[in-house]
Structures are given as structure tokens and as C-alpha cells.
Amino acid sequence: MPIRNRFAEMLPEITSWRRDFHSHPELRFECHRTAKIVADKLRSFGCDEVVEGIGVTGLVGLIHGRKRNSGRVIGLRADMDALPILEATGLPYASTHHGKMHACGHDGHTAMLLGAAQYLCETRNFDGTVAVIFQPAEEGGAGAKVMCESGLMDRFGIQEVYGMHNRPGHPLGEFNIREGAFYAACDEFRIIIEGKGGHAAKPHVTCDPVFIASQLILALQSIASRNADPTENIVMSVCGVRSDTEAHNVIPQRVEMRGTIRTHAQDLRRMAETRLRALCASFPAAFGATAELEFVEGYPVMVNHSAHTQYARKVAQDVSGQCLEAGFNMGGEDFAYMLEERPGAYIVLGAGDGAGLHHPEYDFNDEIIPYGCSWYVGMAEARLPL
């Protein structure tokens, strides 16, 4: 089950789809143009059913195999949304929407799953049904959760579900996967420290929230360094600090801090939240200030199911000759919600050299398209054998 020759033939066409998506990025649930193009193409391929509007702009195409005796249905998922980033690639097909960019490769994921859908419609070498799932709002918005809450799995009888992501900086065509916890839970926080503003020349008559914020940033690092087992995975990052003034001679009244906590275990996740709340309640108070904490629980830990990880690994090995053990990833992935609904697995595909994900100079490497398409098709045929 190596790379399918058909995808070498289809590569120019799939690449043209991908670059069109790249030129017209859409954020979160606003994937109207992308979803319409996907739906039109699925119908032109001969999908047996195309259902739009699942999770706002999400959609599903159903492809029946030569036989349906097994009664089995597997889902293959791709994400469609872009990021609020100003593109700096200078490419001829660069974003035409200022401040929006496909900087994570979802344009490529969508194109690869479309290519796989066309092949599956042509060949139908499987017994059962393949549901190709095109999801909005992975980059914030929890589109996978919204699709699941819209009845995705039950409505189409999906029994297993699989997803994939490209990975720049890893050898082109090299797959990586791990069983169990893979991507991290991603929680966000916003802290507003209220002190007493005044003249910068008279700090003694103020309660300086800038000083307090700087001390709190250091204290928050103790959650990872002194409260978590050193063998466990946790990242605490304060990613921004701003006050309500830009003057050089004013101590502000308040300071806002924002950041994220990443963990790979539920007990660690709860501990980090508890310690964050305790420090915010007591630390500023010790200096005479108050703190208001807004804590937003984000995507859960993405956990690959054991047997299904091996299914995905085997197909990847057949496609590219190797599938290596992946390390933990502290990034978040809302495919976690689909894996909470149904067993399945998520795999990453090396994209070779180039700018990293979420970078303004990133561009999806079209050379990996035949690998990704072949893996999607391989999963369908391996899990629904004739």
C-alpha cells in the first residue's frame, strides 16, 4: 500500500485546490466559501450524500463502498479554517484577505482529504461507508466539539474517526504517532490587577500594579517548578502584560495579564487551576492590591486510542516506509473532542524544511499531498476491507 500512482497524476489539480484555499482564508466558523467549494467538489466526485451546515459551516460527505455488508462507518477529518495572521510569504497565491492567513496548513489538509474523497468515489474498494468530515474553527472556537454536539457521530453512524496534521521541520513524508496522551489540554487565563495609580516620582503613595504583576509572573512559574512532578508535562506561560496607560511618568491603576497553561493529565490540569486561583487571590492582596481572574477551560488532552493508533501506524508504514514514535506535543488540537466521542487516532506527517506552523512565512508543502491522500485512502481500505 505505497503512495498511490493516481495521486501523482492528481497532484497538479489538488495543488491548485490547495492554493486557491490559501488565497482565500477564512477564520473560525466563517468558512462559507471553503465549505461551498468542498461541497460542490464532493458532489461532482459522486459522493452518495453531502450534508452541509453541521456545526455552522462544517460538512460531511458519505461514500459507500462496493459492498456495505459490514455495516461499518469510519470518519476521516480535515480542518478548514485559517489564522488571524498577516501573511509575509510574497507568494503569487498569498492571502487576498488582509490579516488572515493559512499559517497552519489547513488548506492542505482540506485539499488532501478532497483528493482522497475523489479517489474513494472512483474506486470504492471497501466494504462499508466512509464519512469525510470537513471541520471549521479548529483554531479557537472548538469546531470539533460543535460538530459533535450537532450529532455528527450518531447521525452518520460513525464508529471510528481519524485525523492528520502536517509537521514542518520533520523529514518529508515521515509519519509520527503516539498512543495515549498526545496533544495537550490548553487552558487560558486573564488576570486584572487593581492597585492605586499615581505619579511615577512618588511610588510610595501608590500601590504599583506593574511591580505586583512582575512578581506574580515569577510566582506563577512555581506551579510548574514546585507543584508539579518534574516527570510530568506542564507549561505555564504568561504571554502578555499591559497597563491602562502608555505614559512614562504614570504608575497605572490596573494591569492586565494573559496566558496559557498546557498539561497532559487531568489531575495536573486541575492542580494548575487550583494553584493559579490561590496565587491570584493571595499574592496581590499581600501588596494591598486586588486581582480578578478569568479562567477559560480550553481543548482537552487529545488521547489516541491504543488499537487504533496501531491501525494508523501500520497504514503510515505502508505508505512511506516508516512511522516513528512521536513525542508529547504541548500544542492543542480540538480533534480531542472527536476522540472522546469515538475511538480513533491522530497522526502527523513530516513536511520537510520551511517556516514553522503559525509563522507569517509558513506555506504548506505541496510535495506531501500524495502521502497524505494515500494515508487517508489506506485507512479507509484497511478498516473497511472487502
C-alpha positions as semicolon CSV with decimal commas, in nm:
position;residue;x (nm);y (nm);z (nm)
1;M;0,000;0,000;0,000
2;P;0,263;0,260;-0,104
3;I;0,182;0,608;-0,237
4;R;-0,091;0,564;-0,497
5;N;0,017;0,643;-0,853
6;R;-0,319;0,810;-0,902
7;F;-0,218;1,086;-0,662
8;A;0,095;1,164;-0,864
9;E;-0,139;1,220;-1,158
10;M;-0,378;1,425;-0,946
11;L;-0,108;1,633;-0,775
12;P;-0,130;1,942;-1,003
13;E;-0,507;1,955;-0,962
14;I;-0,504;1,902;-0,584
15;T;-0,227;2,162;-0,555
16;S;-0,444;2,412;-0,744
17;W;-0,728;2,350;-0,496
18;R;-0,492;2,397;-0,204
19;R;-0,351;2,723;-0,337
20;D;-0,698;2,860;-0,406
21;F;-0,793;2,788;-0,044
22;H;-0,468;2,955;0,063
23;S;-0,556;3,271;-0,131
24;H;-0,898;3,293;0,035
25;P;-0,851;3,217;0,407
26;E;-1,150;3,221;0,639
27;L;-1,150;3,232;1,019
28;R;-1,325;3,007;1,268
29;F;-1,685;2,938;1,168
30;E;-1,678;3,182;0,874
31;C;-1,566;2,911;0,629
32;H;-1,856;2,975;0,391
33;R;-1,660;2,992;0,065
34;T;-1,437;2,697;0,155
35;A;-1,731;2,480;0,260
36;K;-1,924;2,559;-0,059
37;I;-1,629;2,465;-0,280
38;V;-1,577;2,143;-0,083
39;A;-1,947;2,052;-0,106
40;D;-1,957;2,123;-0,480
41;K;-1,649;1,910;-0,543
42;L;-1,779;1,620;-0,333
43;R;-2,099;1,619;-0,535
44;S;-1,905;1,633;-0,862
45;F;-1,696;1,334;-0,748
46;G;-2,013;1,131;-0,698
47;C;-2,041;1,125;-0,318
48;D;-2,355;0,937;-0,223
49;E;-2,463;1,210;0,016
50;V;-2,331;1,556;0,111
51;V;-2,470;1,720;0,422
52;E;-2,385;2,084;0,492
53;G;-2,434;2,307;0,795
54;I;-2,316;2,064;1,062
55;G;-2,158;2,281;1,328
56;V;-2,234;2,606;1,140
57;T;-2,012;2,564;0,831
58;G;-1,899;2,203;0,879
59;L;-1,999;1,936;0,631
60;V;-1,986;1,561;0,575
61;G;-1,966;1,358;0,256
62;L;-2,071;0,991;0,261
63;I;-1,904;0,747;0,022
64;H;-2,039;0,392;0,006
65;G;-1,809;0,105;-0,083
66;R;-1,865;-0,165;-0,342
67;K;-2,023;-0,358;-0,059
68;R;-2,198;-0,246;0,258
69;N;-2,234;-0,588;0,418
70;S;-2,016;-0,490;0,713
71;G;-2,247;-0,203;0,813
72;R;-1,936;-0,020;0,931
73;V;-1,866;0,355;0,901
74;I;-1,534;0,529;0,960
75;G;-1,472;0,904;0,968
76;L;-1,179;1,089;0,813
77;R;-1,145;1,451;0,925
78;A;-0,976;1,764;0,790
79;D;-0,990;2,119;0,930
80;M;-1,066;2,417;0,704
81;D;-1,004;2,742;0,897
82;A;-0,716;2,990;0,887
83;L;-0,550;3,219;1,141
84;P;-0,561;3,597;1,211
85;I;-0,203;3,648;1,089
86;L;-0,065;3,895;0,833
87;E;0,099;3,682;0,563
88;A;0,463;3,757;0,471
89;T;0,537;3,489;0,209
90;G;0,515;3,706;-0,103
91;L;0,380;3,406;-0,293
92;P;0,171;3,454;-0,607
93;Y;-0,115;3,276;-0,429
94;A;-0,072;3,461;-0,099
95;S;-0,375;3,561;0,105
96;T;-0,606;3,813;-0,057
97;H;-0,769;3,885;0,281
98;H;-0,557;4,127;0,485
99;G;-0,475;3,994;0,831
100;K;-0,594;3,641;0,756
101;M;-0,365;3,354;0,656
102;H;-0,349;2,978;0,625
103;A;-0,047;2,958;0,853
104;C;-0,116;2,609;0,988
105;G;-0,176;2,410;0,671
106;H;-0,549;2,356;0,700
107;D;-0,569;2,450;0,332
108;G;-0,350;2,146;0,265
109;H;-0,546;1,917;0,497
110;T;-0,870;2,010;0,320
111;A;-0,716;1,957;-0,024
112;M;-0,570;1,619;0,073
113;L;-0,898;1,487;0,209
114;L;-1,073;1,613;-0,105
115;G;-0,821;1,424;-0,316
116;A;-0,876;1,111;-0,110
117;A;-1,254;1,152;-0,145
118;Q;-1,226;1,173;-0,524
119;Y;-1,016;0,855;-0,532
120;L;-1,254;0,670;-0,300
121;C;-1,550;0,770;-0,516
122;E;-1,369;0,638;-0,822
123;T;-1,253;0,305;-0,676
124;R;-1,484;0,217;-0,381
125;N;-1,253;-0,070;-0,284
126;F;-1,403;-0,114;0,060
127;D;-1,696;-0,271;0,241
128;G;-1,892;-0,010;0,434
129;T;-1,911;0,368;0,431
130;V;-1,651;0,642;0,459
131;A;-1,759;0,975;0,609
132;V;-1,526;1,257;0,501
133;I;-1,557;1,530;0,765
134;F;-1,463;1,891;0,690
135;Q;-1,449;2,095;1,009
136;P;-1,437;2,471;1,076
137;A;-1,298;2,653;1,379
138;E;-1,009;2,436;1,492
139;E;-0,804;2,749;1,563
140;G;-1,021;2,854;1,854
141;G;-1,394;2,801;1,859
142;A;-1,382;2,424;1,920
143;G;-1,539;2,339;1,585
144;A;-1,496;1,967;1,652
145;K;-1,696;1,998;1,973
146;V;-1,971;2,195;1,797
147;M;-1,993;1,934;1,520
148;C;-2,015;1,655;1,777
149;E;-2,284;1,842;1,969
150;S;-2,472;1,873;1,639
151;G;-2,496;1,493;1,631
152;L;-2,209;1,421;1,393
153;M;-2,121;1,074;1,519
154;D;-2,471;0,938;1,582
155;R;-2,632;1,090;1,274
156;F;-2,391;0,917;1,037
157;G;-2,324;0,609;1,249
158;I;-1,952;0,679;1,266
159;Q;-1,773;0,407;1,464
160;E;-1,409;0,518;1,431
161;V;-1,251;0,852;1,342
162;Y;-0,905;0,953;1,217
163;G;-0,725;1,283;1,162
164;M;-0,390;1,414;1,041
165;H;-0,171;1,726;1,061
166;N;0,136;1,836;0,869
167;R;0,458;1,898;1,061
168;P;0,728;2,133;0,923
169;G;1,083;2,065;1,036
170;H;1,045;1,687;1,010
171;P;1,161;1,480;0,710
172;L;0,924;1,499;0,417
173;G;0,684;1,205;0,411
174;E;0,784;1,075;0,757
175;F;0,481;0,993;0,974
176;N;0,484;1,021;1,354
177;I;0,228;0,900;1,607
178;R;0,198;0,805;1,972
179;E;-0,053;0,605;2,172
180;G;-0,236;0,768;2,460
181;A;-0,200;1,135;2,551
182;F;-0,054;1,316;2,250
183;Y;-0,159;1,683;2,234
184;A;-0,205;1,890;2,549
185;A;-0,507;2,035;2,722
186;C;-0,499;2,411;2,660
187;D;-0,647;2,645;2,919
188;E;-0,631;3,025;2,911
189;F;-0,634;3,288;3,181
190;R;-0,670;3,665;3,211
191;I;-0,576;3,847;3,531
192;I;-0,656;4,211;3,608
193;I;-0,457;4,353;3,898
194;E;-0,614;4,662;4,052
195;G;-0,380;4,884;4,253
196;K;-0,359;5,256;4,313
197;G;-0,220;5,474;4,039
198;G;-0,020;5,793;4,075
199;H;0,289;5,988;3,977
200;A;0,594;5,779;3,891
201;A;0,806;6,011;4,108
202;K;0,600;5,919;4,416
203;P;0,570;5,537;4,414
204;H;0,535;5,531;4,793
205;V;0,186;5,680;4,775
206;T;0,071;5,430;4,512
207;C;0,005;5,056;4,502
208;D;0,200;4,974;4,187
209;P;0,023;4,702;3,984
210;V;0,316;4,679;3,739
211;F;0,552;4,574;4,018
212;I;0,291;4,333;4,155
213;A;0,233;4,182;3,810
214;S;0,606;4,125;3,764
215;Q;0,623;3,944;4,097
216;L;0,312;3,740;4,019
217;I;0,462;3,627;3,687
218;L;0,755;3,480;3,878
219;A;0,526;3,324;4,138
220;L;0,314;3,157;3,870
221;Q;0,622;2,971;3,746
222;S;0,627;2,784;4,078
223;I;0,318;2,593;3,961
224;A;0,536;2,404;3,714
225;S;0,866;2,410;3,904
226;R;0,746;2,342;4,259
227;N;0,394;2,195;4,246
228;A;0,414;1,952;3,953
229;D;0,603;1,626;3,941
230;P;0,915;1,702;3,731
231;T;0,846;1,391;3,520
232;E;0,505;1,526;3,411
233;N;0,435;1,767;3,126
234;I;0,318;2,117;3,211
235;V;0,380;2,459;3,057
236;M;0,279;2,784;3,228
237;S;0,323;3,087;3,003
238;V;0,230;3,449;3,066
239;C;0,207;3,578;2,710
240;G;0,118;3,945;2,753
241;V;0,111;4,228;3,005
242;R;-0,040;4,572;2,950
243;S;-0,146;4,865;3,164
244;D;-0,416;5,128;3,116
245;T;-0,161;5,399;3,032
246;E;0,129;5,447;2,792
247;A;0,279;5,743;2,974
248;H;0,637;5,726;3,101
249;N;0,565;5,911;3,422
250;V;0,244;5,745;3,540
251;I;0,203;5,441;3,761
252;P;-0,118;5,287;3,629
253;Q;-0,428;5,196;3,823
254;R;-0,452;4,848;3,674
255;V;-0,255;4,591;3,476
256;E;-0,389;4,306;3,265
257;M;-0,201;3,978;3,222
258;R;-0,293;3,694;2,991
259;G;-0,151;3,350;2,933
260;T;-0,199;2,978;2,895
261;I;-0,148;2,652;3,084
262;R;-0,074;2,330;2,893
263;T;-0,095;1,986;3,055
264;H;-0,119;1,620;2,957
265;A;-0,308;1,480;3,257
266;Q;-0,642;1,575;3,410
267;D;-0,518;1,575;3,772
268;L;-0,229;1,802;3,673
269;R;-0,472;2,028;3,488
270;R;-0,693;2,066;3,797
271;M;-0,392;2,124;4,025
272;A;-0,263;2,402;3,798
273;E;-0,601;2,577;3,800
274;T;-0,627;2,548;4,178
275;R;-0,280;2,694;4,233
276;L;-0,344;2,972;3,982
277;R;-0,661;3,072;4,166
278;A;-0,486;3,061;4,504
279;L;-0,194;3,276;4,391
280;C;-0,425;3,532;4,230
281;A;-0,632;3,555;4,546
282;S;-0,347;3,591;4,795
283;F;-0,039;3,729;4,619
284;P;-0,169;4,074;4,508
285;A;-0,352;4,108;4,841
286;A;-0,017;4,087;5,021
287;F;0,081;4,412;4,846
288;G;-0,253;4,580;4,907
289;A;-0,398;4,518;4,560
290;T;-0,677;4,300;4,428
291;A;-0,684;4,060;4,134
292;E;-0,969;3,945;3,915
293;L;-0,912;3,611;3,742
294;E;-1,090;3,491;3,430
295;F;-1,011;3,124;3,365
296;V;-1,122;2,965;3,038
297;E;-1,107;2,588;3,008
298;G;-0,994;2,507;2,654
299;Y;-0,941;2,195;2,449
300;P;-0,896;1,872;2,648
301;V;-0,599;1,638;2,625
302;M;-0,606;1,461;2,289
303;V;-0,576;1,088;2,357
304;N;-0,508;0,834;2,081
305;H;-0,679;0,500;2,138
306;S;-0,444;0,205;2,164
307;A;-0,558;-0,037;1,891
308;H;-0,648;0,245;1,652
309;T;-0,303;0,400;1,691
310;Q;-0,160;0,074;1,565
311;Y;-0,401;0,070;1,270
312;A;-0,292;0,422;1,175
313;R;0,075;0,338;1,226
314;K;0,054;0,031;1,001
315;V;-0,102;0,225;0,713
316;A;0,157;0,503;0,752
317;Q;0,439;0,248;0,740
318;D;0,291;0,100;0,424
319;V;0,263;0,443;0,262
320;S;0,604;0,592;0,341
321;G;0,811;0,303;0,474
322;Q;0,833;0,440;0,827
323;C;0,625;0,576;1,111
324;L;0,824;0,688;1,412
325;E;0,720;0,730;1,774
326;A;0,615;1,090;1,833
327;G;0,696;1,283;2,147
328;F;0,439;1,470;2,353
329;N;0,308;1,784;2,185
330;M;0,224;2,081;2,409
331;G;0,007;2,233;2,137
332;G;-0,369;2,193;2,147
333;E;-0,592;2,010;1,898
334;D;-0,970;2,006;1,908
335;F;-0,980;1,666;1,737
336;A;-0,963;1,564;2,104
337;Y;-1,341;1,612;2,120
338;M;-1,397;1,364;1,837
339;L;-1,171;1,110;2,007
340;E;-1,378;1,149;2,324
341;E;-1,687;1,057;2,119
342;R;-1,540;0,766;1,922
343;P;-1,221;0,557;1,921
344;G;-0,961;0,657;1,668
345;A;-0,621;0,818;1,625
346;Y;-0,441;1,130;1,507
347;I;-0,116;1,124;1,312
348;V;0,136;1,385;1,196
349;L;0,311;1,396;0,857
350;G;0,658;1,545;0,810
351;A;0,658;1,839;0,568
352;G;1,033;1,893;0,530
353;D;1,216;2,221;0,579
354;G;1,036;2,553;0,594
355;A;0,884;2,806;0,830
356;G;0,704;2,662;1,129
357;L;0,333;2,649;1,198
358;H;0,165;2,982;1,283
359;H;0,456;3,178;1,130
360;P;0,380;3,458;0,879
361;E;0,619;3,297;0,627
362;Y;0,473;2,946;0,657
363;D;0,347;2,771;0,344
364;F;0,211;2,418;0,320
365;N;0,450;2,190;0,129
366;D;0,253;2,053;-0,167
367;E;0,503;1,768;-0,207
368;I;0,342;1,585;0,085
369;I;-0,002;1,576;-0,076
370;P;0,040;1,224;-0,224
371;Y;0,149;1,093;0,119
372;G;-0,150;1,243;0,298
373;C;-0,402;1,137;0,035
374;S;-0,261;0,783;0,034
375;W;-0,284;0,760;0,412
376;Y;-0,648;0,870;0,416
377;V;-0,734;0,616;0,146
378;G;-0,527;0,349;0,317
379;M;-0,717;0,398;0,641
380;A;-1,050;0,357;0,461
381;E;-0,948;0,039;0,281
382;A;-0,766;-0,111;0,582
383;R;-1,051;-0,053;0,827
384;L;-1,325;-0,149;0,578
385;P;-1,170;-0,441;0,389
386;L;-1,363;-0,605;0,108
